[in-house]
């Protein structure tokens, strides 16, 4: 399934890249803005007879991994309602925040840009049908690949190619708050002894084309947070 990892290949892609996969190291020569991933995870070994596993939502830096904020998501709520409380105490001015489709909620994104003065990279799936349909319909076949990355391990080989597309305001722009660039991450995966699978993941970012360019540093990876191919 597409999610944070692909986001980070794309988050690794636009701020350090969008698309990502399985490690969390930022190239030591990277000099772009701070990038923070918002991600939820159930704690292994935390389940009890009378309770399910504890679920945490965290704000974690790309590169050298530092947890900046963390909240527990109760059984009677969900991650989305904790997005603002998690990030509100942090100074996010000029920071790029990456998150998967679950948190691609228009009200939260408007707050992130307008109140916290941050940029974002957000995965767009069918829970945002208008934006997803628009992104899927863009002329991706006519757009050159701007970055590629591949990796092997655990009995599989994966490759990703990344394209971006700006939609001019006079043509209606992108149907998502403050979105400036559309991103497509096309992933190919072959597990040993199985047929190759292909998948396209779409994302948007508030960064302009001149602020984000693919492949200006070697693609790095991020502990399940991002394959960096797009950098500032």
C-alpha positions as CSV (number, residue, x, y, z in Angstrom):
1,X,0.0,0.0,0.0
2,X,1.2,3.5,-0.7
3,X,1.7,5.7,2.4
4,X,4.4,7.4,4.4
5,X,7.1,5.5,2.6
6,X,6.0,6.7,-0.8
7,X,5.3,10.1,0.6
8,X,8.9,10.4,1.8
9,X,10.3,9.3,-1.5
10,X,8.2,12.3,-2.5
11,X,9.0,14.0,0.8
12,X,12.4,13.0,0.2
13,X,11.5,14.2,-3.1
14,X,10.5,17.7,-2.5
15,X,12.1,18.6,0.6
16,X,14.4,15.8,0.8
17,X,12.5,13.7,-1.5
18,X,9.0,12.1,-1.9
19,X,8.6,8.5,-2.2
20,X,10.6,6.8,0.5
21,X,11.1,3.4,1.7
22,X,13.0,1.8,4.5
23,X,15.7,3.8,6.2
24,X,16.1,7.2,7.8
25,X,19.4,8.8,6.9
26,X,19.7,12.2,5.3
27,X,22.7,12.8,3.1
28,X,25.3,14.6,5.2
29,X,25.7,17.3,2.6
30,X,22.0,18.2,2.5
31,X,21.5,21.9,3.3
32,X,17.7,22.3,2.8
33,X,15.0,23.2,5.3
34,X,14.1,21.1,8.2
35,X,11.7,18.3,7.3
36,X,9.3,16.6,9.7
37,X,7.3,13.5,9.2
38,X,4.0,13.0,11.0
39,X,3.2,9.3,11.4
40,X,1.3,7.0,13.6
41,X,2.3,3.6,14.9
42,X,1.0,0.9,17.2
43,X,3.6,0.0,19.9
44,X,4.7,-3.6,19.7
45,X,4.3,-5.5,22.9
46,X,1.9,-3.0,24.5
47,X,-1.2,-5.0,24.2
48,X,-2.8,-6.5,27.3
49,X,-5.6,-8.8,28.0
50,X,-7.9,-5.9,28.7
51,X,-6.6,-3.5,26.2
52,X,-5.4,-3.2,22.6
53,X,-1.9,-2.0,21.7
54,X,-1.2,1.6,22.4
55,X,-1.1,3.8,19.3
56,X,1.1,6.9,19.1
57,X,1.2,9.8,16.7
58,X,4.6,11.3,16.4
59,X,6.4,14.2,14.7
60,X,9.9,13.0,13.7
61,X,12.7,14.7,11.9
62,X,14.0,13.4,8.6
63,X,17.7,12.7,8.5
64,X,19.0,12.2,12.1
65,X,15.9,10.8,13.7
66,X,14.6,13.0,16.6
67,X,11.1,12.8,18.0
68,X,9.9,16.3,18.4
69,X,6.4,15.6,19.7
70,X,4.2,12.6,20.5
71,X,0.7,12.1,21.6
72,X,-1.3,8.9,22.3
73,X,-4.3,8.2,20.2
74,X,-7.0,6.8,22.3
75,X,-9.2,3.9,21.3
76,X,-12.2,6.2,21.0
77,X,-10.6,8.6,18.6
78,X,-8.3,8.7,15.5
79,X,-5.0,10.1,14.4
80,X,-6.6,13.0,12.4
81,X,-8.1,14.7,15.4
82,X,-4.6,14.8,17.0
83,X,-2.8,16.4,14.0
84,X,-3.1,20.0,15.2
85,X,-2.5,19.3,19.0
86,X,0.6,17.4,18.0
87,X,2.1,20.2,15.9
88,X,0.7,23.3,17.6
89,X,3.6,23.6,20.2
90,X,6.3,23.4,17.5
91,X,7.9,26.3,15.6
92,X,7.3,25.2,12.1
93,X,8.1,28.4,10.2
94,X,9.8,27.4,6.9
95,X,9.6,23.7,7.8
96,X,8.4,21.0,5.4
97,X,5.9,18.6,7.0
98,X,5.2,15.3,5.3
99,X,2.2,13.0,6.0
100,X,0.1,10.3,4.3
101,X,-3.4,10.4,3.0
102,X,-5.0,10.0,6.3
103,X,-3.9,13.5,7.4
104,X,-4.5,15.1,4.0
105,X,-7.4,17.0,5.5
106,X,-8.0,20.4,3.9
107,X,-8.8,22.3,7.1
108,X,-5.6,21.0,8.8
109,X,-3.5,21.8,5.8
110,X,-4.8,25.4,5.6
111,X,-4.0,25.7,9.3
112,X,-0.5,24.3,8.7
113,X,0.3,26.8,6.0
114,X,-1.6,29.9,7.2
115,X,-1.1,29.7,10.9
116,X,2.1,27.7,11.3
117,X,3.8,29.2,8.2
118,X,5.0,25.7,7.1
119,X,5.2,23.9,3.8
120,X,3.8,20.4,3.3
121,X,3.9,17.3,1.1
122,X,0.7,15.3,1.2
123,X,-0.2,12.0,-0.3
124,X,-3.6,12.3,-2.1
125,X,-5.8,9.2,-2.4
126,X,-9.4,8.6,-3.2
127,X,-10.5,10.1,0.2
128,X,-9.9,13.4,-1.6
129,X,-11.8,12.5,-4.8
130,X,-11.6,15.8,-6.6
131,X,-7.9,16.3,-6.1
132,X,-7.1,12.6,-6.8
133,X,-9.1,12.6,-10.1
134,X,-7.3,15.8,-11.2
135,X,-3.9,14.5,-10.4
136,X,-4.5,11.1,-12.1
137,X,-5.7,12.9,-15.2
138,X,-2.6,15.1,-15.7
139,X,-0.5,14.3,-18.8
140,X,2.1,12.3,-16.9
141,X,3.1,10.4,-20.1
142,X,4.2,13.6,-21.7
143,X,6.3,14.7,-18.6
144,X,9.9,13.6,-18.4
145,X,11.1,11.5,-15.4
146,X,12.9,13.8,-13.0
147,X,14.4,11.4,-10.5
148,X,14.8,7.6,-10.2
149,X,15.9,5.4,-7.3
150,X,16.1,1.7,-6.7
151,X,16.9,-0.6,-3.9
152,X,17.2,-4.4,-3.2
153,X,16.8,-6.3,0.0
154,X,14.6,-8.8,1.9
155,X,14.1,-10.8,-1.3
156,X,12.7,-8.0,-3.4
157,X,13.8,-5.2,-5.7
158,X,12.0,-1.9,-5.9
159,X,12.4,1.1,-8.2
160,X,10.8,4.4,-8.2
161,X,10.5,7.2,-10.7
162,X,9.3,10.7,-9.8
163,X,7.6,13.3,-12.0
164,X,6.2,16.7,-11.0
165,X,3.8,19.0,-12.7
166,X,2.7,22.6,-12.0
167,X,-0.9,23.7,-12.9
168,X,-1.2,27.4,-13.6
169,X,-3.6,29.4,-11.6
170,X,-5.3,30.6,-14.7
171,X,-6.1,27.0,-15.5
172,X,-7.7,26.5,-12.1
173,X,-4.6,25.4,-10.1
174,X,-4.5,22.2,-8.1
175,X,-7.7,21.4,-6.2
176,X,-6.1,21.4,-2.8
177,X,-5.3,24.2,-0.4
178,X,-2.0,26.1,-1.2
179,X,-0.9,23.3,-3.5
180,X,1.7,24.4,-6.1
181,X,3.1,21.2,-7.5
182,X,1.6,17.8,-8.3
183,X,3.8,14.8,-7.9
184,X,3.6,11.3,-9.2
185,X,5.7,8.5,-7.8
186,X,5.6,5.4,-9.9
187,X,6.8,2.3,-8.1
188,X,7.8,-1.1,-9.5
189,X,8.3,-4.0,-7.1
190,X,9.4,-7.6,-7.8
191,X,9.4,-10.1,-5.0
192,X,11.6,-13.2,-5.6
193,X,9.6,-15.8,-7.5
194,X,6.7,-13.5,-8.1
195,X,5.5,-11.2,-10.9
196,X,6.4,-7.5,-10.9
197,X,3.8,-5.2,-9.5
198,X,3.4,-1.5,-10.5
199,X,1.7,1.3,-8.6
200,X,1.4,5.1,-9.0
201,X,1.1,7.3,-5.9
202,X,0.1,10.9,-6.2
203,X,1.0,13.8,-3.9
204,X,0.9,17.6,-3.7
205,X,3.2,20.1,-2.1
206,X,3.0,23.8,-1.3
207,X,6.6,24.2,-2.5
208,X,7.1,26.0,-5.9
209,X,9.1,24.4,-8.7
210,X,12.0,26.7,-8.0
211,X,12.1,25.6,-4.4
212,X,12.1,21.9,-5.0
213,X,14.1,20.0,-7.6
214,X,14.6,16.3,-7.9
215,X,17.9,14.6,-7.6
216,X,20.1,17.5,-6.5
217,X,21.5,15.3,-3.9
218,X,22.0,11.5,-4.0
219,X,18.8,9.7,-3.1
220,X,19.0,8.7,0.5
221,X,16.5,6.7,2.5
222,X,14.6,7.1,5.6
223,X,13.7,4.5,8.1
224,X,10.4,3.9,6.5
225,X,10.0,7.6,6.1
226,X,11.5,8.4,2.8
227,X,13.6,7.8,-0.2
228,X,14.9,11.3,-0.8
229,X,15.0,12.2,-4.4
230,X,13.4,15.6,-4.3
231,X,15.3,18.3,-2.5
232,X,15.3,22.0,-1.9
